[in-house]
Amino acid sequence: MENETVSLESIINNNLNGRDLEEFNRIYYGRTDNHEVKLKESSIAAAKEADFEIASYAFPAKKEQTRPPRIVKVGVIQHSIAAPTDRPVNEQKKAIFEKVKKIIDVAGQEGVNIICFQELWNMPFAFCTREKQPWCEFAESAEDGPTTRFLSELAAKYAMVFVSSILERDENHSDILWNTAVIISDTGSVIGKHRKNHIPRVGDFNESNYYMEGNTGHPVFATRYGKIAVNICFGRHHVLNWMMFGQNGAEIVFNPSATIAAEAGSEYMWNIEARNAAITNCYYTAAINRVGYEEFPNEFTSADGKPAHKDLGLFYGSSYFTGPDGVRCPGLSRTRDGLLIAVMDLNKNRQIKDRRCYYMTQRLDMYVSSLSKVLELDYKPQVVHENEK
Ligand SMILES: NC(=O)NCCC(=O)O
């Protein structure tokens, strides 16, 4: 990965300075102050030792007279796989657990309250291959599979909530597979789960060969630290998916993703979508992507004229947070494992709602009526032509 661009931030910081840099940050990111939060020396040393990036930013809110601040430390972890994809399934999983545990331990030292990982963090993103073996064997029970058990212990140790995106095997319903985010509470028990609503059918993202569109709606999980929801990867292109989590009261919506620089993943859209969702829905968002190349043993094609290949291309990381006002922090790198921490005041959500009135002005009634007409079989699009009476 030597020739890869390290990050958008590195391009900006290497080429702008002084007033130009300030103006770029103000106009593009909405940042007038970097709000960088100092990390413990021991965390910086541990990150260096384990070779991952670490950074922390504050998202402060105004002081209120009637409510105390609601400060929550939220972490996102992006990482590459830790063993070649031709190694035995349990060996690959174990190697990822060992690598990620080091990052979780640092988050624990930093007092992080909630952590979300990238999409299907405990396995290679093998769905491009369309092969069923051995990839289906990575699937586990959401309630008591090895990944949930691994995280439950750490959750109880650090009083941390985890959002863990896994390939779920539902043994109670004929063994079928789902792309599922498991929410583990700060006591280590499973609060609930959410299944990916929108399954891609683009490029090498052949996920529909493995699992169907989710059947869990738009749940919001009331955790000790705030109300959270999960919009899994491809759902970030669907504005109504984001919207429903807001309607159900989410304060932070995570977008665990597995996406690549090529058209199918659209890197130029990455920085916009979760940020726009934060703006229109007045909640915090966290977008988390995988990192690195994942090469598979056999070549595959996806009927798009491209020569057979063995990997999806670079998963470009670049995980970032946005506040409900649309202000975002610098992202993690495109190439390295990393832990990004946001120190959020959740009071900001209501402050922005009161100020901008997007919920009050949203006209849901009008859209419900229009959309119900769109769904009718004999629907005629509302297009007005010149000279039409
Ligand atoms: N994992 C996933 O849904 N990726 C689809 C490609 C994208 O839109 O990012």
The ligand as an ORCA input file, in Angstrom:
! r2SCAN-3c Opt
* xyz 0 1
  N     -20.960     -3.371      1.975
  C     -21.678     -2.667      1.128
  O     -22.895     -2.587      1.261
  N     -20.998     -2.056      0.143
  C     -21.617     -1.600     -1.049
  C     -20.822     -0.615     -1.776
  C     -21.084      0.749     -1.247
  O     -22.036      1.379     -1.669
  O     -20.342      1.155     -0.389
*
